[in-house]
């Protein structure tokens, strides 16, 4: 089952980059929402900021893990057919 997650192709490489960008954009939007929109009631701002922090940490994790899977032995043969 773990080997199935390590399968890399052109689509999964693009998906990793897109997911990383979406996490980063969502984190910035949540940060702005927490500072300007969310009221200071019952730790609401802190919860939104915590979610933004989690997303900002996950964005580079997804990007780096996608890169590390891409440099595994045997991944070059799969990525040679990709159109960049």
N, C-alpha and C positions, 0 to 999 in steps of 0.2 A: 504494500500500500504506500509506503514512504517513497518508493521508487517512482510511483505515478506522479507525485508532486514535483519531481525533479526533471520531468520531461519538458524540454525547451523547444520552442519553435518560433517562427516569426511573429505569430499572433500573441504568444505569451510574453514575448519580449516587449512588444508594444503595449500590451495590457499592463505590465508592470510599471512602465513609465507613465501611462495615463492614470493609473490608480495612485501613484505617488504624487502626481500633479493635483489630482482631485483632493487628496488628503491635505496637501499644503494649502490649496485655495479654500477648502472648508475650514481649516484651522484659522486662517486669516479672517475669514468672514465671521466665525464664531468669536474671535477675539474682539473684533469691532462691535459685534452685537452685544457682547458682555459689557463693554465699556460705555456704549451709547444707548442701547435699547432695553436691556434686561433690567428690571427694577431690583433694588437692593432689599429683597424680601426673602427670608428663610434660606439664606445661602445660595440663592439662584445664580448670582453672578459668579460665585466661586465654582459652582458645578459646571457652568458653561465654560469658564476658563480652564477647568480641569479637563474637560472634553477637548478643548482646543489644544491643550498641552499634549494630551495623548495622541491626537492626530498629527501634531507637529513632530512628535518623536517617531511615529510610525511611518511617516513619509520617507525619510532617508533609509529606514530599515528595509522597506519594500524595495527601494531603488538599489541598495547595496546587495540585498539578497538576489535580486534579478541579475545583477552584474556577476555575482559569484557563481550562480548557476550557469551563466553564459561562458565562464572561463573554465568550467569543468572539462576534463578530457572527453573528447568525443562530441562536444557541443559545436565545435567549429564545422564539422561536416554537416550538421543539421542547419546551421545558420548560413552556409554558403549559397543556398538557393534563395535567400531573402532578397527582396527588392527594397533598397533603402531610399 
